Amino acid sequence: MDSKGQLFHEKSDEQLWDLLKSGNDASLIALYNRYFHNLISYGYQFSKDKELIEDAVQDLFVDLNVKRKQLPNIKYSVKAYLLKSTKFKIIQYLRQEVKSIDAHQESRFFEFDYAFSIERHIISKQLEEEQNQRLKIATETLTSRQREALYYFYNEQLSYDQIKDIMELNTTKSVRNLIYKAISHLKKVF
């Protein structure tokens, strides 16, 4: 990595965001390099269509470049903003494929598919596979919103406020209740 790349590597997300808004191209590349693979993995929660996900994430960064002067000040975190933007970009792509889905049908069309973290190598392979299968079956009994909230909380380690913003809930208490009910349910069935 050259010294310029190292300089941007050491900057916080918020610093890169501010530089991007002021017209700095290298900051966009740094954010892209920092989050591209994470956003692609996240996209698989909504669709298994690799091309659609890659197109959506690429278009998100094109939009960031084109609309950089109109980008908002980040309320919580750049990561949360990028996750939320990726989610809506993918939903937009999926809607284009289906053409007309009214808002009431969207919840049936869009099912958040909770995926397990790749880093689960704590126990032996066979036991891990068995437990993962049991957990997958258990998470399938959760509502789509519960699976989505758990993903943000455990996989992305977002705060209740960040989850509230992404999921467009009214209060952080709603997020806490959603996660609490999901965990309570998982304890019962797991």
Secondary structure, 3 states (H helix, E strand, C coil): CCHHHHHHHCCCHHHHHHHHHCCCHHHHHHHHHHHHHHHHHHHCCCCCCHHHHHHHHHHHHHHHHHCHHHCCCCCCCHHHHHHHHHHHHHHHHHHHHHCCCCHHHHHHHCCCCCCCCCCCCCCCHHHHHHHHHHHHHHHCCCCHHHHHHHHHHHHCCCCHHHHHHHHCCCCHHHHHHHHHHHHHHHHHHC
